[in-house]
Amino acid sequence: MYKNKITQALLLGAGMAVTATSFTAVADVPADVKLAPQQELVRGNGTEVASLDPHKVEGVPESHVLRDLMEGLVIQDALGNTIPGTAESWSTEDNQTFTFKIRKDAKWSNGDPVTAQDFEYSFKRAADPATASPYAWYIEYTKMKNAKDVTSGKKPSSELGVKAIDDHTLVLETDVPLPYFVKMMAHTTMYPVHKATLDKFGDSWTKPGNFVGNGAFVMSDWVVNEKIVLERNENYWDNADTVIDKVTFLPIENQNAEMNRFLSGEIDITYEVPNEQYRRLAKQYPDNIVVSPNLCTYYYGFNTQRAPFDDVRVRKALSYTIDRDIVANAILGQGQKPAYALTHSGITGFNPEKPEYATMTQKERIAKAKELLAEAGFGADNPLDFTLLYNTSENHKKIAVAAQSMWKKSLGNFVSVNLENQEWKTYLDSSKQGDFDVRRAGWCADYNEASTFLAIAMTGNGSNDQKYSSAVFDKAMNDAVKVAKTEEERNKFYAIAEAQLAQDMPIAPIYQYVQPRLVSTAVGGYPDQNPQDNIYSKDMYIIAE
């Protein structure tokens, strides 16, 4: 629901002289709906979060919690449109200089005013190499002035293109015009942090009792591996339109256990659904199964710096052997689509051409895979022995077991495959350190534009754990920003980049996500059409039974 209706085009920053007026999404409770006297929401969250410092996280579970605890300049509505958050408006004449107006009633959870200076400090902190943010590269890809030199340590963070003109006026400058810049401001990396709290508590600032945020909720309890509890932030600028009083996030890695707790009434919204239970649940609980679009791609990444995965023939052989149709339609079967590109086909304005191997039959792919392995020196007398790493999850395990079976069945004694699972924090560390052969991974759009996927394969990108490097790929991505003047021209460069990925195969795209969940019929306002799965508890409510 919008307080003030204005056209979507004005919000998205699609053209010149863009201005957004003040309006916001709120919990839209129909007049005939009776609210439950107890407005408490329990959400499954997949795993224990690695951190709740917005400048030190990179995962989906962390983002779910942070959207409730903090708020950026902009947020999203239930359909994924970019709308005002802590900034009540913004304007630009050239898509290169952006002026944001901070709400005068925006406050931190301790009552301090949220100012433009808070955002200036926070953006510089996220970009500063001393912070060691795993998402510092994201600042660089906003094309904020001097961002690349700041994140690489060549220039001090004071040189970043962000400046607080006064308490309520923030000016951001980019090195090149970037029409989707405002969309990028909704990401968790662009959330502000409260400097005085960080100065006082250091790394302990995220603990209950210390935490100060500017979102609709504030942390009241955090028991590691058990729960994170949030309560209403009475100082939030839009607290009057928030209905939920309490949100509890549960880090449940076993999807069957989460499902059972939902069915017993302990959970209102699950993190996901057990793959093998989906059809039964859809039949027995049709009112509770909700399948939303989700701009994410599931893939296996190859360690290109470790032999024999530095050989493209080995990477292609393993990729070709994975039967994506079986994974998407038989193992999952919830609406997922086979993937042959890194970029999700649901990204607005770009749909890459299928690579050659995508047009082959599975039998033809397997034959080619055997040929490639033989060329690389592998066979019955010298099998390819490797380990597939995945983070602890029954759903990831099922796909890993299926991939292992496909490799063994199709390639026989040419390969020997081991499976290894690690809990989330350890898995992230192993990925960053390059301590893997092949790893399960997924990438979800940080904003609705093709570069949100393709950027992670650029040389030196902080999320390029495959350590892939291609001059052709990098040039195409740089030209998309520096040379292209229109969306059509950008897409031509993106197509070159995708074609190079298919040729070099640093990753094996497997399927495009949808997001199936079990959602209680008592939950109102669930954003089942948000393509980035951005859920804000402040926009939901509990209906009286």
KENU-437705 format. One line per field, with one value per residue (C-alpha): residue number from 1; residue in one letter; x, y, z. Coordinates in steps of 0.1 Angstrom, whole numbers. Example, Ala and Ser with C-alpha at 12.3 -4.5 7.8 and 13.67 -1.06 7.14 Angstrom:
% KENU-437705
bake	(1,2);
kegu	(A,S);
xx	(123,137);
yy	(-45,-11);
zz	(78,71);
% end
This chain:
% KENU-437705
bake	(1,2,3,4,5,6,7,8,9,10,11,12,13,14,15,16,17,18,19,20,21,22,23,24,25,26,27,28,29,30,31,32,33,34,35,36,37,38,39,40,41,42,43,44,45,46,47,48,49,50,51,52,53,54,55,56,57,58,59,60,61,62,63,64,65,66,67,68,69,70,71,72,73,74,75,76,77,78,79,80,81,82,83,84,85,86,87,88,89,90,91,92,93,94,95,96,97,98,99,100,101,102,103,104,105,106,107,108,109,110,111,112,113,114,115,116,117,118,119,120,121,122,123,124,125,126,127,128,129,130,131,132,133,134,135,136,137,138,139,140,141,142,143,144,145,146,147,148,149,150,151,152,153,154,155,156,157,158,159,160,161,162,163,164,165,166,167,168,169,170,171,172,173,174,175,176,177,178,179,180,181,182,183,184,185,186,187,188,189,190,191,192,193,194,195,196,197,198,199,200,201,202,203,204,205,206,207,208,209,210,211,212,213,214,215,216,217,218,219,220,221,222,223,224,225,226,227,228,229,230,231,232,233,234,235,236,237,238,239,240,241,242,243,244,245,246,247,248,249,250,251,252,253,254,255,256,257,258,259,260,261,262,263,264,265,266,267,268,269,270,271,272,273,274,275,276,277,278,279,280,281,282,283,284,285,286,287,288,289,290,291,292,293,294,295,296,297,298,299,300,301,302,303,304,305,306,307,308,309,310,311,312,313,314,315,316,317,318,319,320,321,322,323,324,325,326,327,328,329,330,331,332,333,334,335,336,337,338,339,340,341,342,343,344,345,346,347,348,349,350,351,352,353,354,355,356,357,358,359,360,361,362,363,364,365,366,367,368,369,370,371,372,373,374,375,376,377,378,379,380,381,382,383,384,385,386,387,388,389,390,391,392,393,394,395,396,397,398,399,400,401,402,403,404,405,406,407,408,409,410,411,412,413,414,415,416,417,418,419,420,421,422,423,424,425,426,427,428,429,430,431,432,433,434,435,436,437,438,439,440,441,442,443,444,445,446,447,448,449,450,451,452,453,454,455,456,457,458,459,460,461,462,463,464,465,466,467,468,469,470,471,472,473,474,475,476,477,478,479,480,481,482,483,484,485,486,487,488,489,490,491,492,493,494,495,496,497,498,499,500,501,502,503,504,505,506,507,508,509,510,511,512,513,514,515,516,517,518,519,520,521,522,523,524,525,526,527,528,529,530,531,532,533,534,535,536,537,538,539,540,541,542,543,544,545);
kegu	(M,Y,K,N,K,I,T,Q,A,L,L,L,G,A,G,M,A,V,T,A,T,S,F,T,A,V,A,D,V,P,A,D,V,K,L,A,P,Q,Q,E,L,V,R,G,N,G,T,E,V,A,S,L,D,P,H,K,V,E,G,V,P,E,S,H,V,L,R,D,L,M,E,G,L,V,I,Q,D,A,L,G,N,T,I,P,G,T,A,E,S,W,S,T,E,D,N,Q,T,F,T,F,K,I,R,K,D,A,K,W,S,N,G,D,P,V,T,A,Q,D,F,E,Y,S,F,K,R,A,A,D,P,A,T,A,S,P,Y,A,W,Y,I,E,Y,T,K,M,K,N,A,K,D,V,T,S,G,K,K,P,S,S,E,L,G,V,K,A,I,D,D,H,T,L,V,L,E,T,D,V,P,L,P,Y,F,V,K,M,M,A,H,T,T,M,Y,P,V,H,K,A,T,L,D,K,F,G,D,S,W,T,K,P,G,N,F,V,G,N,G,A,F,V,M,S,D,W,V,V,N,E,K,I,V,L,E,R,N,E,N,Y,W,D,N,A,D,T,V,I,D,K,V,T,F,L,P,I,E,N,Q,N,A,E,M,N,R,F,L,S,G,E,I,D,I,T,Y,E,V,P,N,E,Q,Y,R,R,L,A,K,Q,Y,P,D,N,I,V,V,S,P,N,L,C,T,Y,Y,Y,G,F,N,T,Q,R,A,P,F,D,D,V,R,V,R,K,A,L,S,Y,T,I,D,R,D,I,V,A,N,A,I,L,G,Q,G,Q,K,P,A,Y,A,L,T,H,S,G,I,T,G,F,N,P,E,K,P,E,Y,A,T,M,T,Q,K,E,R,I,A,K,A,K,E,L,L,A,E,A,G,F,G,A,D,N,P,L,D,F,T,L,L,Y,N,T,S,E,N,H,K,K,I,A,V,A,A,Q,S,M,W,K,K,S,L,G,N,F,V,S,V,N,L,E,N,Q,E,W,K,T,Y,L,D,S,S,K,Q,G,D,F,D,V,R,R,A,G,W,C,A,D,Y,N,E,A,S,T,F,L,A,I,A,M,T,G,N,G,S,N,D,Q,K,Y,S,S,A,V,F,D,K,A,M,N,D,A,V,K,V,A,K,T,E,E,E,R,N,K,F,Y,A,I,A,E,A,Q,L,A,Q,D,M,P,I,A,P,I,Y,Q,Y,V,Q,P,R,L,V,S,T,A,V,G,G,Y,P,D,Q,N,P,Q,D,N,I,Y,S,K,D,M,Y,I,I,A,E);
xx	(0,13,6,10,6,32,44,68,91,99,110,132,156,151,156,170,158,143,126,109,83,77,57,63,50,31,13,-18,-45,-79,-108,-126,-96,-96,-61,-49,-44,-8,12,42,59,82,104,127,160,180,212,230,240,277,273,248,272,258,293,306,279,273,246,208,201,219,200,166,174,191,161,142,170,182,171,189,182,156,138,114,76,59,64,101,97,123,106,118,133,153,156,122,132,160,169,194,198,224,224,258,252,224,209,191,169,170,138,137,118,143,158,181,167,183,165,194,185,196,216,233,266,257,254,286,305,289,296,332,335,321,346,376,400,405,369,375,340,333,310,334,334,297,306,330,302,279,306,307,335,369,354,378,408,394,385,420,437,451,431,418,381,378,380,349,322,298,292,268,259,239,221,194,211,234,251,266,287,296,325,301,263,246,208,202,223,193,182,216,211,186,213,224,259,245,228,240,256,257,292,290,279,308,333,320,316,339,331,306,283,259,252,218,218,245,228,216,198,175,150,115,127,155,173,161,178,203,210,235,222,188,171,173,145,135,110,93,115,93,117,113,100,71,64,27,22,40,17,40,54,79,98,117,142,151,183,170,193,172,143,122,126,116,85,74,77,56,29,28,22,56,67,47,70,96,130,123,106,121,125,111,81,70,44,28,26,12,-16,-23,-17,-24,-33,1,24,35,59,74,97,133,161,188,209,222,256,287,320,353,386,404,436,438,448,431,404,427,420,389,383,379,355,334,333,318,294,281,274,250,214,198,164,164,175,150,120,124,144,130,98,85,89,126,142,174,202,228,239,248,223,187,163,139,162,145,156,182,180,213,214,218,254,261,260,225,212,228,210,221,236,256,269,280,299,316,324,342,361,372,383,403,420,429,445,418,404,400,438,439,404,396,394,378,355,323,318,284,270,249,214,193,182,219,228,201,214,250,241,223,252,276,253,252,290,295,268,278,315,320,356,368,359,358,336,336,310,318,294,304,284,277,305,332,319,322,357,367,353,371,404,401,401,379,378,342,317,280,270,242,239,208,203,213,193,173,199,222,254,243,251,279,300,309,329,352,388,394,357,353,327,347,357,365,393,383,401,394,405,377,351,364,365,329,318,338,325,290,294,320,311,274,250,217,203,205,242,248,230,253,283,266,260,297,304,279,294,329,317,302,335,357,332,345,310,284,250,224,190,171,154,119,112,88,78,52,33,6,-28,-27,1,-12,9,34,52,49,56,89,114,143,126,131,108,101,83,70,48,31,5,-12,-49,-72,-83);
yy	(0,35,65,87,72,82,65,35,51,80,55,33,61,50,84,119,144,117,127,105,121,109,77,42,7,0,-30,-29,-44,-48,-31,-64,-82,-87,-86,-111,-96,-110,-97,-121,-136,-167,-172,-201,-187,-217,-214,-195,-161,-154,-118,-90,-62,-52,-44,-79,-102,-118,-144,-146,-156,-125,-103,-115,-104,-72,-60,-58,-43,-17,5,19,51,30,-2,-23,-28,-62,-62,-53,-17,7,30,55,42,64,89,105,115,116,134,134,154,132,97,106,130,119,139,121,138,121,121,146,121,92,80,53,28,47,79,97,113,94,119,122,120,85,74,91,74,40,40,49,22,-4,6,9,-22,-20,-31,-62,-63,-94,-71,-41,-49,-40,-3,-5,-17,12,31,56,81,67,35,12,30,32,-5,-14,8,32,61,68,63,101,102,82,100,105,138,150,186,190,166,158,161,134,137,107,110,82,80,73,77,47,46,18,34,41,4,-6,15,-10,-36,-45,-33,2,2,28,19,40,53,60,25,10,33,22,-16,-24,-58,-65,-38,-64,-81,-77,-47,-30,-31,2,1,23,-4,-12,-36,-38,-69,-81,-115,-137,-172,-187,-217,-212,-179,-142,-122,-87,-63,-32,-2,25,52,40,68,47,28,39,18,-13,-40,-68,-64,-93,-113,-145,-160,-197,-211,-245,-263,-294,-287,-317,-305,-270,-284,-304,-273,-254,-281,-282,-244,-233,-214,-190,-188,-214,-207,-233,-266,-301,-311,-346,-333,-306,-325,-340,-306,-290,-316,-317,-281,-261,-229,-230,-237,-204,-204,-170,-158,-156,-140,-166,-191,-223,-234,-255,-235,-249,-239,-226,-222,-258,-286,-303,-276,-251,-272,-260,-295,-309,-282,-286,-324,-322,-294,-312,-344,-328,-334,-300,-312,-340,-316,-289,-310,-343,-336,-302,-298,-266,-244,-242,-239,-256,-230,-227,-191,-173,-145,-155,-153,-132,-102,-73,-65,-93,-129,-143,-166,-203,-217,-245,-273,-262,-272,-307,-338,-351,-382,-359,-339,-371,-383,-349,-350,-384,-371,-340,-360,-384,-354,-341,-374,-390,-425,-459,-460,-424,-414,-378,-378,-348,-335,-316,-291,-279,-261,-282,-285,-315,-299,-292,-327,-342,-323,-332,-369,-366,-349,-376,-403,-386,-383,-419,-433,-413,-412,-446,-452,-420,-402,-407,-382,-375,-353,-329,-307,-279,-256,-222,-201,-228,-232,-194,-195,-225,-208,-176,-194,-215,-246,-267,-286,-280,-262,-257,-221,-198,-161,-140,-106,-76,-54,-61,-58,-83,-69,-81,-116,-111,-88,-117,-134,-104,-106,-97,-96,-104,-130,-146,-176,-196,-171,-170,-143,-135,-103,-108,-111,-81,-59,-67,-59,-27,-16,-22,7,29,25,16,45,25,-6,-24,-16,-28,-61,-67,-65,-87,-113,-113,-119,-148,-164,-162,-178,-207,-210,-210,-228,-215,-224,-249,-232,-258,-242,-210,-207,-202,-198,-223,-218,-228,-197,-197,-186,-163,-142,-113,-91,-118,-104,-135,-115,-98,-112,-107,-124,-92,-96,-68,-80,-45,-49,-81,-88,-117,-123,-134,-170);
zz	(0,-8,13,-18,-53,-79,-111,-109,-135,-112,-85,-105,-117,-153,-169,-164,-138,-116,-84,-59,-36,-1,2,16,17,50,65,43,65,47,65,70,86,123,138,164,198,198,169,170,139,139,109,99,88,75,96,123,109,105,117,120,111,76,64,73,59,25,30,26,63,75,50,63,98,88,68,100,121,97,68,38,18,-2,3,-18,-19,-22,-59,-58,-68,-53,-28,-2,30,54,25,18,-17,-42,-74,-103,-135,-151,-134,-121,-92,-68,-40,-12,14,48,67,96,118,111,144,157,181,210,200,182,149,117,96,63,81,94,58,47,76,69,31,38,65,41,14,37,34,72,76,55,42,20,0,-4,-41,-41,-34,-63,-86,-77,-96,-67,-73,-64,-51,-69,-56,-20,-18,-32,-7,-33,-19,16,23,26,-12,-17,-37,-8,11,37,28,60,84,59,25,11,-22,-40,-71,-96,-120,-149,-154,-138,-144,-119,-91,-69,-70,-57,-25,-11,-5,31,24,20,55,80,113,145,149,186,193,172,189,224,219,189,174,203,191,175,208,225,247,226,192,178,144,124,112,123,150,175,189,223,224,205,216,191,172,189,181,174,188,176,192,179,176,190,176,140,118,105,137,136,105,118,131,142,177,179,153,161,136,141,125,115,89,86,63,76,112,101,82,113,135,111,109,147,148,161,129,108,77,68,52,25,19,19,-18,-14,6,-17,-38,-7,11,-20,-21,16,25,-6,14,31,1,-14,-44,-52,-80,-70,-90,-79,-98,-83,-95,-89,-88,-99,-81,-112,-93,-83,-106,-125,-124,-140,-171,-189,-204,-169,-159,-190,-187,-152,-161,-192,-173,-149,-162,-154,-164,-139,-111,-119,-128,-110,-79,-73,-94,-78,-108,-110,-145,-159,-160,-187,-178,-147,-152,-143,-172,-150,-149,-165,-201,-206,-216,-229,-259,-249,-253,-277,-250,-240,-274,-272,-259,-226,-244,-267,-236,-219,-250,-252,-215,-219,-248,-229,-198,-220,-237,-202,-193,-172,-176,-159,-151,-139,-126,-117,-79,-64,-36,-39,-10,1,32,56,42,34,1,-9,1,-22,-52,-44,-41,-74,-91,-77,-91,-125,-127,-117,-139,-170,-166,-148,-136,-152,-119,-81,-63,-26,-8,20,40,63,85,71,86,79,43,37,51,29,-1,5,12,-20,1,-22,-55,-65,-44,-43,-45,-54,-63,-57,-74,-53,-77,-109,-136,-153,-139,-104,-116,-140,-118,-95,-122,-127,-118,-82,-73,-36,-43,-72,-50,-82,-88,-124,-146,-182,-200,-225,-198,-178,-209,-218,-183,-181,-216,-204,-180,-197,-234,-236,-237,-238,-222,-256,-259,-223,-231,-261,-238,-212,-240,-247,-210,-207,-239,-224,-192,-212,-231,-199,-176,-142,-129,-139,-138,-127,-121,-116,-83,-72,-35,-21,15,40,52,78,67,97,81,61,38,28,-3,-26,-58,-47,-73,-49,-20,0,30,56,87,92,62,76,103,121,114,142,138);
% end
